[in-house]
Amino acid sequence: MTQPQSRQTLQPIDLPPLPDEAAVALIEVLRELLFQFKGHYFGQLCRYHA
């Protein structure tokens, strides 16, 4: 098992303007992606943050 690497500093992203409907749809996709990701990697996330 490898050791976690040090975290890199995130750089801001220049996002384009979106219509309200597109912004809502995008956040829903991102929430679902996060939900699925957490469900799949739950054990690893718990071990890392223990």
mmCIF file as Biopython writes it, N, C-alpha, C and O atoms, coordinates in Angstrom:
data_model
#
loop_
_atom_site.group_PDB
_atom_site.id
_atom_site.type_symbol
_atom_site.label_atom_id
_atom_site.label_alt_id
_atom_site.label_comp_id
_atom_site.label_asym_id
_atom_site.label_entity_id
_atom_site.label_seq_id
_atom_site.pdbx_PDB_ins_code
_atom_site.Cartn_x
_atom_site.Cartn_y
_atom_site.Cartn_z
_atom_site.occupancy
_atom_site.B_iso_or_equiv
_atom_site.auth_seq_id
_atom_site.auth_asym_id
_atom_site.pdbx_PDB_model_num
ATOM 1   N N  . MET A ? 1  ? 0.851   -1.178 0.000   1.0 0.0 1  A 1 
ATOM 2   C CA . MET A ? 1  ? 0.000   0.000  0.000   1.0 0.0 1  A 1 
ATOM 3   C C  . MET A ? 1  ? 0.894   1.237  0.000   1.0 0.0 1  A 1 
ATOM 4   O O  . MET A ? 1  ? 1.860   1.306  0.759   1.0 0.0 1  A 1 
ATOM 5   N N  . THR A ? 2  ? 0.582   2.190  -0.829  1.0 0.0 2  A 1 
ATOM 6   C CA . THR A ? 2  ? 1.412   3.388  -0.925  1.0 0.0 2  A 1 
ATOM 7   C C  . THR A ? 2  ? 0.943   4.447  0.056   1.0 0.0 2  A 1 
ATOM 8   O O  . THR A ? 2  ? -0.225  4.486  0.445   1.0 0.0 2  A 1 
ATOM 9   N N  . GLN A ? 3  ? 1.865   5.293  0.443   1.0 0.0 3  A 1 
ATOM 10  C CA . GLN A ? 3  ? 1.544   6.401  1.340   1.0 0.0 3  A 1 
ATOM 11  C C  . GLN A ? 3  ? 0.888   7.528  0.547   1.0 0.0 3  A 1 
ATOM 12  O O  . GLN A ? 3  ? 1.247   7.753  -0.609  1.0 0.0 3  A 1 
ATOM 13  N N  . PRO A ? 4  ? -0.071  8.243  1.150   1.0 0.0 4  A 1 
ATOM 14  C CA . PRO A ? 4  ? -0.685  9.381  0.459   1.0 0.0 4  A 1 
ATOM 15  C C  . PRO A ? 4  ? 0.364   10.450 0.167   1.0 0.0 4  A 1 
ATOM 16  O O  . PRO A ? 4  ? 1.238   10.727 0.987   1.0 0.0 4  A 1 
ATOM 17  N N  . GLN A ? 5  ? 0.256   11.039 -1.012  1.0 0.0 5  A 1 
ATOM 18  C CA . GLN A ? 5  ? 1.162   12.119 -1.378  1.0 0.0 5  A 1 
ATOM 19  C C  . GLN A ? 5  ? 0.672   13.410 -0.741  1.0 0.0 5  A 1 
ATOM 20  O O  . GLN A ? 5  ? -0.499  13.537 -0.385  1.0 0.0 5  A 1 
ATOM 21  N N  . SER A ? 6  ? 1.592   14.372 -0.602  1.0 0.0 6  A 1 
ATOM 22  C CA . SER A ? 6  ? 1.184   15.663 -0.049  1.0 0.0 6  A 1 
ATOM 23  C C  . SER A ? 6  ? 0.197   16.327 -1.006  1.0 0.0 6  A 1 
ATOM 24  O O  . SER A ? 6  ? 0.280   16.152 -2.222  1.0 0.0 6  A 1 
ATOM 25  N N  . ARG A ? 7  ? -0.718  17.073 -0.452  1.0 0.0 7  A 1 
ATOM 26  C CA . ARG A ? 7  ? -1.746  17.721 -1.267  1.0 0.0 7  A 1 
ATOM 27  C C  . ARG A ? 7  ? -1.181  18.913 -2.010  1.0 0.0 7  A 1 
ATOM 28  O O  . ARG A ? 7  ? -0.399  19.693 -1.467  1.0 0.0 7  A 1 
ATOM 29  N N  . GLN A ? 8  ? -1.586  19.037 -3.248  1.0 0.0 8  A 1 
ATOM 30  C CA . GLN A ? 8  ? -1.168  20.174 -4.048  1.0 0.0 8  A 1 
ATOM 31  C C  . GLN A ? 8  ? -2.176  21.300 -3.864  1.0 0.0 8  A 1 
ATOM 32  O O  . GLN A ? 8  ? -3.350  21.055 -3.588  1.0 0.0 8  A 1 
ATOM 33  N N  . THR A ? 9  ? -1.711  22.527 -4.017  1.0 0.0 9  A 1 
ATOM 34  C CA . THR A ? 9  ? -2.595  23.676 -3.932  1.0 0.0 9  A 1 
ATOM 35  C C  . THR A ? 9  ? -3.435  23.740 -5.202  1.0 0.0 9  A 1 
ATOM 36  O O  . THR A ? 9  ? -2.903  23.683 -6.310  1.0 0.0 9  A 1 
ATOM 37  N N  . LEU A ? 10 ? -4.739  23.858 -5.034  1.0 0.0 10 A 1 
ATOM 38  C CA . LEU A ? 10 ? -5.622  23.957 -6.189  1.0 0.0 10 A 1 
ATOM 39  C C  . LEU A ? 10 ? -5.608  25.369 -6.742  1.0 0.0 10 A 1 
ATOM 40  O O  . LEU A ? 10 ? -5.552  26.347 -5.996  1.0 0.0 10 A 1 
ATOM 41  N N  . GLN A ? 11 ? -5.660  25.456 -8.042  1.0 0.0 11 A 1 
ATOM 42  C CA . GLN A ? 11 ? -5.712  26.749 -8.710  1.0 0.0 11 A 1 
ATOM 43  C C  . GLN A ? 11 ? -7.158  27.044 -9.091  1.0 0.0 11 A 1 
ATOM 44  O O  . GLN A ? 11 ? -7.896  26.125 -9.448  1.0 0.0 11 A 1 
ATOM 45  N N  . PRO A ? 12 ? -7.577  28.301 -9.022  1.0 0.0 12 A 1 
ATOM 46  C CA . PRO A ? 12 ? -8.946  28.628 -9.420  1.0 0.0 12 A 1 
ATOM 47  C C  . PRO A ? 12 ? -9.175  28.335 -10.900 1.0 0.0 12 A 1 
ATOM 48  O O  . PRO A ? 12 ? -8.265  28.456 -11.721 1.0 0.0 12 A 1 
ATOM 49  N N  . ILE A ? 13 ? -10.388 27.954 -11.218 1.0 0.0 13 A 1 
ATOM 50  C CA . ILE A ? 13 ? -10.776 27.661 -12.596 1.0 0.0 13 A 1 
ATOM 51  C C  . ILE A ? 13 ? -11.651 28.809 -13.082 1.0 0.0 13 A 1 
ATOM 52  O O  . ILE A ? 13 ? -12.565 29.244 -12.382 1.0 0.0 13 A 1 
ATOM 53  N N  . ASP A ? 14 ? -11.371 29.283 -14.256 1.0 0.0 14 A 1 
ATOM 54  C CA . ASP A ? 14 ? -12.172 30.355 -14.848 1.0 0.0 14 A 1 
ATOM 55  C C  . ASP A ? 14 ? -13.388 29.721 -15.522 1.0 0.0 14 A 1 
ATOM 56  O O  . ASP A ? 14 ? -13.324 29.307 -16.680 1.0 0.0 14 A 1 
ATOM 57  N N  . LEU A ? 15 ? -14.488 29.654 -14.785 1.0 0.0 15 A 1 
ATOM 58  C CA . LEU A ? 15 ? -15.698 29.014 -15.301 1.0 0.0 15 A 1 
ATOM 59  C C  . LEU A ? 15 ? -16.527 29.998 -16.112 1.0 0.0 15 A 1 
ATOM 60  O O  . LEU A ? 15 ? -16.612 31.176 -15.768 1.0 0.0 15 A 1 
ATOM 61  N N  . PRO A ? 16 ? -17.138 29.515 -17.186 1.0 0.0 16 A 1 
ATOM 62  C CA . PRO A ? 16 ? -17.978 30.395 -17.998 1.0 0.0 16 A 1 
ATOM 63  C C  . PRO A ? 16 ? -19.322 30.633 -17.313 1.0 0.0 16 A 1 
ATOM 64  O O  . PRO A ? 16 ? -19.734 29.834 -16.472 1.0 0.0 16 A 1 
ATOM 65  N N  . PRO A ? 17 ? -20.001 31.708 -17.659 1.0 0.0 17 A 1 
ATOM 66  C CA . PRO A ? 17 ? -21.353 31.902 -17.136 1.0 0.0 17 A 1 
ATOM 67  C C  . PRO A ? 17 ? -22.283 30.821 -17.698 1.0 0.0 17 A 1 
ATOM 68  O O  . PRO A ? 17 ? -22.113 30.364 -18.828 1.0 0.0 17 A 1 
ATOM 69  N N  . LEU A ? 18 ? -23.263 30.424 -16.889 1.0 0.0 18 A 1 
ATOM 70  C CA . LEU A ? 18 ? -24.230 29.410 -17.306 1.0 0.0 18 A 1 
ATOM 71  C C  . LEU A ? 18 ? -25.640 29.920 -17.063 1.0 0.0 18 A 1 
ATOM 72  O O  . LEU A ? 18 ? -25.869 30.697 -16.136 1.0 0.0 18 A 1 
ATOM 73  N N  . PRO A ? 19 ? -26.587 29.487 -17.888 1.0 0.0 19 A 1 
ATOM 74  C CA . PRO A ? 19 ? -27.991 29.769 -17.570 1.0 0.0 19 A 1 
ATOM 75  C C  . PRO A ? 19 ? -28.353 29.064 -16.254 1.0 0.0 19 A 1 
ATOM 76  O O  . PRO A ? 19 ? -27.732 28.065 -15.892 1.0 0.0 19 A 1 
ATOM 77  N N  . ASP A ? 20 ? -29.340 29.577 -15.556 1.0 0.0 20 A 1 
ATOM 78  C CA . ASP A ? 20 ? -29.748 28.998 -14.271 1.0 0.0 20 A 1 
ATOM 79  C C  . ASP A ? 20 ? -30.011 27.501 -14.372 1.0 0.0 20 A 1 
ATOM 80  O O  . ASP A ? 20 ? -29.571 26.733 -13.516 1.0 0.0 20 A 1 
ATOM 81  N N  . GLU A ? 21 ? -30.726 27.083 -15.411 1.0 0.0 21 A 1 
ATOM 82  C CA . GLU A ? 21 ? -31.079 25.673 -15.566 1.0 0.0 21 A 1 
ATOM 83  C C  . GLU A ? 21 ? -29.830 24.807 -15.728 1.0 0.0 21 A 1 
ATOM 84  O O  . GLU A ? 21 ? -29.768 23.702 -15.189 1.0 0.0 21 A 1 
ATOM 85  N N  . ALA A ? 22 ? -28.851 25.299 -16.457 1.0 0.0 22 A 1 
ATOM 86  C CA . ALA A ? 22 ? -27.612 24.539 -16.660 1.0 0.0 22 A 1 
ATOM 87  C C  . ALA A ? 22 ? -26.821 24.444 -15.361 1.0 0.0 22 A 1 
ATOM 88  O O  . ALA A ? 22 ? -26.238 23.401 -15.066 1.0 0.0 22 A 1 
ATOM 89  N N  . ALA A ? 23 ? -26.794 25.522 -14.585 1.0 0.0 23 A 1 
ATOM 90  C CA . ALA A ? 23 ? -26.078 25.501 -13.306 1.0 0.0 23 A 1 
ATOM 91  C C  . ALA A ? 23 ? -26.715 24.485 -12.356 1.0 0.0 23 A 1 
ATOM 92  O O  . ALA A ? 23 ? -26.007 23.748 -11.669 1.0 0.0 23 A 1 
ATOM 93  N N  . VAL A ? 24 ? -28.037 24.446 -12.316 1.0 0.0 24 A 1 
ATOM 94  C CA . VAL A ? 24 ? -28.740 23.488 -11.454 1.0 0.0 24 A 1 
ATOM 95  C C  . VAL A ? 24 ? -28.481 22.062 -11.931 1.0 0.0 24 A 1 
ATOM 96  O O  . VAL A ? 24 ? -28.224 21.178 -11.114 1.0 0.0 24 A 1 
ATOM 97  N N  . ALA A ? 25 ? -28.545 21.828 -13.229 1.0 0.0 25 A 1 
ATOM 98  C CA . ALA A ? 25 ? -28.292 20.489 -13.765 1.0 0.0 25 A 1 
ATOM 99  C C  . ALA A ? 25 ? -26.863 20.045 -13.462 1.0 0.0 25 A 1 
ATOM 100 O O  . ALA A ? 25 ? -26.631 18.888 -13.109 1.0 0.0 25 A 1 
ATOM 101 N N  . LEU A ? 26 ? -25.918 20.949 -13.598 1.0 0.0 26 A 1 
ATOM 102 C CA . LEU A ? 26 ? -24.519 20.615 -13.343 1.0 0.0 26 A 1 
ATOM 103 C C  . LEU A ? 26 ? -24.289 20.264 -11.878 1.0 0.0 26 A 1 
ATOM 104 O O  . LEU A ? 26 ? -23.590 19.296 -11.580 1.0 0.0 26 A 1 
ATOM 105 N N  . ILE A ? 27 ? -24.863 21.029 -10.969 1.0 0.0 27 A 1 
ATOM 106 C CA . ILE A ? 27 ? -24.655 20.724 -9.550  1.0 0.0 27 A 1 
ATOM 107 C C  . ILE A ? 27 ? -25.298 19.392 -9.180  1.0 0.0 27 A 1 
ATOM 108 O O  . ILE A ? 27 ? -24.778 18.677 -8.323  1.0 0.0 27 A 1 
ATOM 109 N N  . GLU A ? 28 ? -26.404 19.052 -9.802  1.0 0.0 28 A 1 
ATOM 110 C CA . GLU A ? 28 ? -27.038 17.758 -9.539  1.0 0.0 28 A 1 
ATOM 111 C C  . GLU A ? 28 ? -26.154 16.612 -10.027 1.0 0.0 28 A 1 
ATOM 112 O O  . GLU A ? 28 ? -26.044 15.589 -9.352  1.0 0.0 28 A 1 
ATOM 113 N N  . VAL A ? 29 ? -25.531 16.772 -11.176 1.0 0.0 29 A 1 
ATOM 114 C CA . VAL A ? 29 ? -24.611 15.749 -11.684 1.0 0.0 29 A 1 
ATOM 115 C C  . VAL A ? 29 ? -23.420 15.608 -10.741 1.0 0.0 29 A 1 
ATOM 116 O O  . VAL A ? 29 ? -23.007 14.494 -10.421 1.0 0.0 29 A 1 
ATOM 117 N N  . LEU A ? 30 ? -22.873 16.733 -10.299 1.0 0.0 30 A 1 
ATOM 118 C CA . LEU A ? 30 ? -21.726 16.688 -9.393  1.0 0.0 30 A 1 
ATOM 119 C C  . LEU A ? 30 ? -22.090 16.045 -8.058  1.0 0.0 30 A 1 
ATOM 120 O O  . LEU A ? 30 ? -21.294 15.287 -7.504  1.0 0.0 30 A 1 
ATOM 121 N N  . ARG A ? 31 ? -23.271 16.334 -7.537  1.0 0.0 31 A 1 
ATOM 122 C CA . ARG A ? 31 ? -23.716 15.709 -6.283  1.0 0.0 31 A 1 
ATOM 123 C C  . ARG A ? 31 ? -23.851 14.200 -6.449  1.0 0.0 31 A 1 
ATOM 124 O O  . ARG A ? 31 ? -23.432 13.436 -5.580  1.0 0.0 31 A 1 
ATOM 125 N N  . GLU A ? 32 ? -24.432 13.774 -7.560  1.0 0.0 32 A 1 
ATOM 126 C CA . GLU A ? 32 ? -24.591 12.339 -7.806  1.0 0.0 32 A 1 
ATOM 127 C C  . GLU A ? 32 ? -23.231 11.664 -7.966  1.0 0.0 32 A 1 
ATOM 128 O O  . GLU A ? 32 ? -23.021 10.562 -7.459  1.0 0.0 32 A 1 
ATOM 129 N N  . LEU A ? 33 ? -22.314 12.316 -8.663  1.0 0.0 33 A 1 
ATOM 130 C CA . LEU A ? 33 ? -20.964 11.779 -8.820  1.0 0.0 33 A 1 
ATOM 131 C C  . LEU A ? 33 ? -20.291 11.622 -7.458  1.0 0.0 33 A 1 
ATOM 132 O O  . LEU A ? 33 ? -19.671 10.594 -7.185  1.0 0.0 33 A 1 
ATOM 133 N N  . LEU A ? 34 ? -20.409 12.627 -6.613  1.0 0.0 34 A 1 
ATOM 134 C CA . LEU A ? 34 ? -19.820 12.559 -5.277  1.0 0.0 34 A 1 
ATOM 135 C C  . LEU A ? 34 ? -20.464 11.445 -4.452  1.0 0.0 34 A 1 
ATOM 136 O O  . LEU A ? 34 ? -19.768 10.715 -3.746  1.0 0.0 34 A 1 
ATOM 137 N N  . PHE A ? 35 ? -21.784 11.312 -4.539  1.0 0.0 35 A 1 
ATOM 138 C CA . PHE A ? 35 ? -22.502 10.258 -3.822  1.0 0.0 35 A 1 
ATOM 139 C C  . PHE A ? 35 ? -21.993 8.880  -4.245  1.0 0.0 35 A 1 
ATOM 140 O O  . PHE A ? 35 ? -21.718 8.028  -3.399  1.0 0.0 35 A 1 
ATOM 141 N N  . GLN A ? 36 ? -21.868 8.666  -5.552  1.0 0.0 36 A 1 
ATOM 142 C CA . GLN A ? 36 ? -21.388 7.384  -6.068  1.0 0.0 36 A 1 
ATOM 143 C C  . GLN A ? 36 ? -19.931 7.135  -5.672  1.0 0.0 36 A 1 
ATOM 144 O O  . GLN A ? 36 ? -19.564 6.019  -5.304  1.0 0.0 36 A 1 
ATOM 145 N N  . PHE A ? 37 ? -19.111 8.174  -5.749  1.0 0.0 37 A 1 
ATOM 146 C CA . PHE A ? 37 ? -17.693 8.068  -5.405  1.0 0.0 37 A 1 
ATOM 147 C C  . PHE A ? 37 ? -17.525 7.683  -3.944  1.0 0.0 37 A 1 
ATOM 148 O O  . PHE A ? 37 ? -16.755 6.780  -3.616  1.0 0.0 37 A 1 
ATOM 149 N N  . LYS A ? 38 ? -18.251 8.374  -3.065  1.0 0.0 38 A 1 
ATOM 150 C CA . LYS A ? 38 ? -18.156 8.084  -1.632  1.0 0.0 38 A 1 
ATOM 151 C C  . LYS A ? 38 ? -18.634 6.666  -1.329  1.0 0.0 38 A 1 
ATOM 152 O O  . LYS A ? 38 ? -18.043 5.975  -0.499  1.0 0.0 38 A 1 
ATOM 153 N N  . GLY A ? 39 ? -19.689 6.237  -1.990  1.0 0.0 39 A 1 
ATOM 154 C CA . GLY A ? 39 ? -20.187 4.885  -1.775  1.0 0.0 39 A 1 
ATOM 155 C C  . GLY A ? 39 ? -19.185 3.824  -2.198  1.0 0.0 39 A 1 
ATOM 156 O O  . GLY A ? 39 ? -19.038 2.802  -1.528  1.0 0.0 39 A 1 
ATOM 157 N N  . HIS A ? 40 ? -18.508 4.059  -3.289  1.0 0.0 40 A 1 
ATOM 158 C CA . HIS A ? 40 ? -17.557 3.084  -3.821  1.0 0.0 40 A 1 
ATOM 159 C C  . HIS A ? 40 ? -16.262 3.046  -3.011  1.0 0.0 40 A 1 
ATOM 160 O O  . HIS A ? 40 ? -15.716 1.970  -2.769  1.0 0.0 40 A 1 
ATOM 161 N N  . TYR A ? 41 ? -15.772 4.202  -2.595  1.0 0.0 41 A 1 
ATOM 162 C CA . TYR A ? 41 ? -14.473 4.291  -1.921  1.0 0.0 41 A 1 
ATOM 163 C C  . TYR A ? 41 ? -14.590 4.556  -0.422  1.0 0.0 41 A 1 
ATOM 164 O O  . TYR A ? 41 ? -13.634 5.021  0.199   1.0 0.0 41 A 1 
ATOM 165 N N  . PHE A ? 42 ? -15.756 4.265  0.168   1.0 0.0 42 A 1 
ATOM 166 C CA . PHE A ? 42 ? -16.010 4.575  1.570   1.0 0.0 42 A 1 
ATOM 167 C C  . PHE A ? 42 ? -14.924 4.031  2.499   1.0 0.0 42 A 1 
ATOM 168 O O  . PHE A ? 42 ? -14.409 4.760  3.347   1.0 0.0 42 A 1 
ATOM 169 N N  . GLY A ? 43 ? -14.580 2.767  2.341   1.0 0.0 43 A 1 
ATOM 170 C CA . GLY A ? 43 ? -13.580 2.156  3.214   1.0 0.0 43 A 1 
ATOM 171 C C  . GLY A ? 43 ? -12.230 2.840  3.122   1.0 0.0 43 A 1 
ATOM 172 O O  . GLY A ? 43 ? -11.582 3.092  4.137   1.0 0.0 43 A 1 
ATOM 173 N N  . GLN A ? 44 ? -11.814 3.137  1.916   1.0 0.0 44 A 1 
ATOM 174 C CA . GLN A ? 44 ? -10.523 3.798  1.730   1.0 0.0 44 A 1 
ATOM 175 C C  . GLN A ? 44 ? -10.538 5.207  2.310   1.0 0.0 44 A 1 
ATOM 176 O O  . GLN A ? 44 ? -9.557  5.639  2.915   1.0 0.0 44 A 1 
ATOM 177 N N  . LEU A ? 45 ? -11.633 5.920  2.131   1.0 0.0 45 A 1 
ATOM 178 C CA . LEU A ? 45 ? -11.739 7.276  2.673   1.0 0.0 45 A 1 
ATOM 179 C C  . LEU A ? 45 ? -11.681 7.249  4.199   1.0 0.0 45 A 1 
ATOM 180 O O  . LEU A ? 45 ? -11.038 8.099  4.815   1.0 0.0 45 A 1 
ATOM 181 N N  . CYS A ? 46 ? -12.351 6.275  4.803   1.0 0.0 46 A 1 
ATOM 182 C CA . CYS A ? 46 ? -12.322 6.158  6.266   1.0 0.0 46 A 1 
ATOM 183 C C  . CYS A ? 46 ? -10.921 5.840  6.766   1.0 0.0 46 A 1 
ATOM 184 O O  . CYS A ? 46 ? -10.469 6.416  7.756   1.0 0.0 46 A 1 
ATOM 185 N N  . ARG A ? 47 ? -10.230 4.925  6.088   1.0 0.0 47 A 1 
ATOM 186 C CA . ARG A ? 47 ? -8.864  4.581  6.498   1.0 0.0 47 A 1 
ATOM 187 C C  . ARG A ? 47 ? -7.944  5.789  6.394   1.0 0.0 47 A 1 
ATOM 188 O O  . ARG A ? 47 ? -7.128  6.025  7.285   1.0 0.0 47 A 1 
ATOM 189 N N  . TYR A ? 48 ? -8.066  6.547  5.329   1.0 0.0 48 A 1 
ATOM 190 C CA . TYR A ? 48 ? -7.186  7.696  5.115   1.0 0.0 48 A 1 
ATOM 191 C C  . TYR A ? 48 ? -7.395  8.757  6.188   1.0 0.0 48 A 1 
ATOM 192 O O  . TYR A ? 48 ? -6.433  9.358  6.668   1.0 0.0 48 A 1 
ATOM 193 N N  . HIS A ? 49 ? -8.654  8.989  6.566   1.0 0.0 49 A 1 
ATOM 194 C CA . HIS A ? 49 ? -8.968  10.052 7.522   1.0 0.0 49 A 1 
ATOM 195 C C  . HIS A ? 49 ? -8.976  9.576  8.974   1.0 0.0 49 A 1 
ATOM 196 O O  . HIS A ? 49 ? -9.313  10.342 9.877   1.0 0.0 49 A 1 
ATOM 197 N N  . ALA A ? 50 ? -8.608  8.319  9.201   1.0 0.0 50 A 1 
ATOM 198 C CA . ALA A ? 50 ? -8.593  7.785  10.580  1.0 0.0 50 A 1 
ATOM 199 C C  . ALA A ? 50 ? -7.389  8.289  11.353  1.0 0.0 50 A 1 
ATOM 200 O O  . ALA A ? 50 ? -7.217  7.944  12.522  1.0 0.0 50 A 1 
#
